Amino acid sequence: MRNFTLLLLILVPAISSAENFLINSNKLFDFAENAYPRYFSPAGITTITLDGYLVRYYPNSGNYIGTKGEEVYVYGNVFNGLLRAGVISDYIELEADSDELLAQLFANGKSNVQVYGTGVVISILSDDLDGSRHQRFIIELKSKQTLLITHNIDLAPRIFALSLNDKIEFFGEYEWNNKGGVIHWTHHDPDGAHVNGWILHNNVIYQ
């Protein structure tokens, strides 16, 4: 336990970006599950939000691992309660900004590519009620590329109190169109055949 605690407190280069918190948190949690199964098992627990943290809870050990912004925390009896454990980049290589990839997909007319990213809401559209219901809105990336988000609200909760200028993080499938592209599959797949997607808005995960 002493060696594990010391490892958690080692300082290495600080986080370089304030984007992609859920993508990087999930990558961190997966790392912890693989490296320290004694403390964080079973693997593959769903990430939730709790009091401003992104969290996974492990019933086998009664432990939690979580992030709040850039910071990493663990909680449980073995840690003597809540322990700050550094920042995300102490443990994993952060995922790169996705704007360049999304620009390449748009320029090359590619579709059916799993992507992630962060953008700001610039337009809120009416729901698409043709077939499965989809909540629709447009975001703008830092690169100024725009994306239409079509979020299936028959399979995932509606994004609550979505407003212009809100920041969202997404993980879904890119489809090309001539306006920048469309992101869909931002939800779980009840059949388990497709990668589960999600949207993070105001520290709530919609999946």
C-alpha positions as a Python dict, from the first residue, in 0.01 Angstrom:
ca = {
    (1, 'M'): (0, 0, 0),
    (2, 'R'): (285, 240, 85),
    (3, 'N'): (442, 191, -259),
    (4, 'F'): (107, 243, -428),
    (5, 'T'): (47, 567, -237),
    (6, 'L'): (394, 692, -326),
    (7, 'L'): (329, 614, -691),
    (8, 'L'): (8, 815, -681),
    (9, 'L'): (195, 1117, -550),
    (10, 'I'): (482, 1121, -802),
    (11, 'L'): (492, 1450, -992),
    (12, 'V'): (552, 1444, -1368),
    (13, 'P'): (467, 1704, -1635),
    (14, 'A'): (134, 1872, -1572),
    (15, 'I'): (-174, 1833, -1785),
    (16, 'S'): (-142, 2021, -2113),
    (17, 'S'): (-503, 2067, -2206),
    (18, 'A'): (-833, 2146, -2038),
    (19, 'E'): (-1027, 1950, -2299),
    (20, 'N'): (-1152, 1592, -2334),
    (21, 'F'): (-1200, 1535, -1962),
    (22, 'L'): (-1424, 1230, -1997),
    (23, 'I'): (-1213, 1069, -2270),
    (24, 'N'): (-899, 1111, -2061),
    (25, 'S'): (-1072, 1015, -1735),
    (26, 'N'): (-1195, 690, -1889),
    (27, 'K'): (-845, 620, -2019),
    (28, 'L'): (-707, 682, -1668),
    (29, 'F'): (-968, 457, -1506),
    (30, 'D'): (-894, 177, -1754),
    (31, 'F'): (-524, 212, -1672),
    (32, 'A'): (-594, 189, -1298),
    (33, 'E'): (-809, -121, -1345),
    (34, 'N'): (-533, -294, -1542),
    (35, 'A'): (-243, -182, -1322),
    (36, 'Y'): (-409, -216, -980),
    (37, 'P'): (-690, -475, -997),
    (38, 'R'): (-656, -532, -622),
    (39, 'Y'): (-799, -186, -565),
    (40, 'F'): (-1010, -127, -878),
    (41, 'S'): (-1208, -431, -986),
    (42, 'P'): (-1404, -557, -1165),
    (43, 'A'): (-1280, -385, -1479),
    (44, 'G'): (-1515, -207, -1717),
    (45, 'I'): (-1731, -29, -1459),
    (46, 'T'): (-1943, 248, -1611),
    (47, 'T'): (-1824, 600, -1537),
    (48, 'I'): (-2079, 819, -1359),
    (49, 'T'): (-2089, 1172, -1221),
    (50, 'L'): (-2103, 1232, -847),
    (51, 'D'): (-2088, 1572, -674),
    (52, 'G'): (-1887, 1729, -953),
    (53, 'Y'): (-1654, 1430, -1000),
    (54, 'L'): (-1627, 1178, -1283),
    (55, 'V'): (-1622, 851, -1089),
    (56, 'R'): (-1602, 475, -1106),
    (57, 'Y'): (-1705, 273, -799),
    (58, 'Y'): (-1573, -80, -745),
    (59, 'P'): (-1803, -292, -528),
    (60, 'N'): (-1546, -574, -489),
    (61, 'S'): (-1315, -345, -291),
    (62, 'G'): (-1548, -63, -192),
    (63, 'N'): (-1309, 185, -354),
    (64, 'Y'): (-1369, 482, -580),
    (65, 'I'): (-1144, 648, -835),
    (66, 'G'): (-1243, 983, -976),
    (67, 'T'): (-1138, 1302, -1144),
    (68, 'K'): (-1240, 1661, -1093),
    (69, 'G'): (-1110, 1878, -1371),
    (70, 'E'): (-746, 1779, -1410),
    (71, 'E'): (-708, 1628, -1063),
    (72, 'V'): (-725, 1260, -968),
    (73, 'Y'): (-870, 1128, -642),
    (74, 'V'): (-913, 788, -482),
    (75, 'Y'): (-1145, 708, -195),
    (76, 'G'): (-1184, 407, 32),
    (77, 'N'): (-1078, 262, 365),
    (78, 'V'): (-747, 145, 221),
    (79, 'F'): (-668, 509, 133),
    (80, 'N'): (-781, 637, 477),
    (81, 'G'): (-1066, 822, 311),
    (82, 'L'): (-1021, 1071, 29),
    (83, 'L'): (-672, 1099, -119),
    (84, 'R'): (-565, 1344, -389),
    (85, 'A'): (-348, 1147, -629),
    (86, 'G'): (-203, 1405, -868),
    (87, 'V'): (-331, 1492, -1214),
    (88, 'I'): (-445, 1280, -1506),
    (89, 'S'): (-125, 1323, -1704),
    (90, 'D'): (75, 1173, -1417),
    (91, 'Y'): (-48, 832, -1533),
    (92, 'I'): (-147, 838, -1899),
    (93, 'E'): (-61, 1016, -2220),
    (94, 'L'): (-346, 1258, -2284),
    (95, 'E'): (-552, 1210, -2596),
    (96, 'A'): (-467, 1466, -2862),
    (97, 'D'): (-701, 1743, -2966),
    (98, 'S'): (-939, 1588, -3221),
    (99, 'D'): (-999, 1900, -3433),
    (100, 'E'): (-728, 1804, -3683),
    (101, 'L'): (-873, 1456, -3733),
    (102, 'L'): (-1224, 1594, -3777),
    (103, 'A'): (-1094, 1845, -4032),
    (104, 'Q'): (-927, 1561, -4224),
    (105, 'L'): (-1245, 1353, -4221),
    (106, 'F'): (-1441, 1648, -4358),
    (107, 'A'): (-1183, 1733, -4626),
    (108, 'N'): (-1161, 1371, -4741),
    (109, 'G'): (-1534, 1296, -4731),
    (110, 'K'): (-1495, 1012, -4479),
    (111, 'S'): (-1777, 859, -4275),
    (112, 'N'): (-1837, 584, -4019),
    (113, 'V'): (-1540, 688, -3802),
    (114, 'Q'): (-1554, 679, -3422),
    (115, 'V'): (-1443, 1020, -3289),
    (116, 'Y'): (-1439, 1238, -2981),
    (117, 'G'): (-1413, 1610, -2927),
    (118, 'T'): (-1524, 1925, -2752),
    (119, 'G'): (-1727, 2213, -2891),
    (120, 'V'): (-1957, 2502, -2809),
    (121, 'V'): (-2330, 2500, -2890),
    (122, 'I'): (-2408, 2763, -3155),
    (123, 'S'): (-2758, 2653, -3265),
    (124, 'I'): (-3037, 2444, -3115),
    (125, 'L'): (-3269, 2276, -3365),
    (126, 'S'): (-3604, 2105, -3332),
    (127, 'D'): (-3608, 1734, -3257),
    (128, 'D'): (-3600, 1491, -3547),
    (129, 'L'): (-3914, 1277, -3499),
    (130, 'D'): (-3878, 1066, -3813),
    (131, 'G'): (-3819, 715, -3676),
    (132, 'S'): (-3615, 714, -3356),
    (133, 'R'): (-3633, 1054, -3188),
    (134, 'H'): (-3316, 1262, -3195),
    (135, 'Q'): (-3229, 1581, -3011),
    (136, 'R'): (-3039, 1802, -3257),
    (137, 'F'): (-2800, 2091, -3215),
    (138, 'I'): (-2493, 2237, -3384),
    (139, 'I'): (-2157, 2287, -3218),
    (140, 'E'): (-1849, 2477, -3327),
    (141, 'L'): (-1500, 2343, -3264),
    (142, 'K'): (-1199, 2560, -3182),
    (143, 'S'): (-1101, 2517, -3547),
    (144, 'K'): (-1436, 2678, -3644),
    (145, 'Q'): (-1558, 2357, -3809),
    (146, 'T'): (-1924, 2295, -3729),
    (147, 'L'): (-2085, 1962, -3644),
    (148, 'L'): (-2449, 1863, -3625),
    (149, 'I'): (-2507, 1648, -3316),
    (150, 'T'): (-2799, 1405, -3348),
    (151, 'H'): (-2853, 1248, -3005),
    (152, 'N'): (-3093, 953, -2987),
    (153, 'I'): (-3338, 1027, -2705),
    (154, 'D'): (-3515, 694, -2739),
    (155, 'L'): (-3196, 521, -2619),
    (156, 'A'): (-3036, 793, -2403),
    (157, 'P'): (-3173, 1075, -2185),
    (158, 'R'): (-3238, 1414, -2338),
    (159, 'I'): (-2963, 1666, -2261),
    (160, 'F'): (-3116, 1880, -1991),
    (161, 'A'): (-3122, 2261, -2011),
    (162, 'L'): (-2902, 2278, -2319),
    (163, 'S'): (-2831, 2640, -2408),
    (164, 'L'): (-2636, 2842, -2662),
    (165, 'N'): (-2266, 2879, -2575),
    (166, 'D'): (-2268, 2565, -2359),
    (167, 'K'): (-1959, 2348, -2391),
    (168, 'I'): (-2011, 1979, -2461),
    (169, 'E'): (-1776, 1685, -2495),
    (170, 'F'): (-1883, 1401, -2723),
    (171, 'F'): (-1790, 1048, -2825),
    (172, 'G'): (-1974, 917, -3129),
    (173, 'E'): (-1959, 830, -3497),
    (174, 'Y'): (-1875, 1085, -3765),
    (175, 'E'): (-2076, 1104, -4089),
    (176, 'W'): (-1976, 1343, -4364),
    (177, 'N'): (-2197, 1622, -4495),
    (178, 'N'): (-2112, 1943, -4678),
    (179, 'K'): (-2157, 2159, -4367),
    (180, 'G'): (-1885, 2004, -4153),
    (181, 'G'): (-2028, 1667, -4057),
    (182, 'V'): (-2275, 1488, -3833),
    (183, 'I'): (-2208, 1311, -3504),
    (184, 'H'): (-2445, 1031, -3404),
    (185, 'W'): (-2427, 713, -3192),
    (186, 'T'): (-2383, 931, -2883),
    (187, 'H'): (-2555, 666, -2672),
    (188, 'H'): (-2514, 310, -2549),
    (189, 'D'): (-2595, 21, -2782),
    (190, 'P'): (-2851, -206, -2611),
    (191, 'D'): (-2747, -489, -2845),
    (192, 'G'): (-2378, -452, -2761),
    (193, 'A'): (-2276, -454, -3129),
    (194, 'H'): (-2154, -93, -3153),
    (195, 'V'): (-1912, 110, -2944),
    (196, 'N'): (-2104, 294, -2674),
    (197, 'G'): (-2110, 670, -2722),
    (198, 'W'): (-2194, 955, -2489),
    (199, 'I'): (-2224, 1330, -2438),
    (200, 'L'): (-2089, 1519, -2138),
    (201, 'H'): (-2271, 1844, -2057),
    (202, 'N'): (-2256, 2041, -1733),
    (203, 'N'): (-2081, 1744, -1568),
    (204, 'V'): (-2365, 1504, -1653),
    (205, 'I'): (-2301, 1203, -1877),
    (206, 'Y'): (-2578, 1122, -2125),
    (207, 'Q'): (-2541, 771, -2264),
}
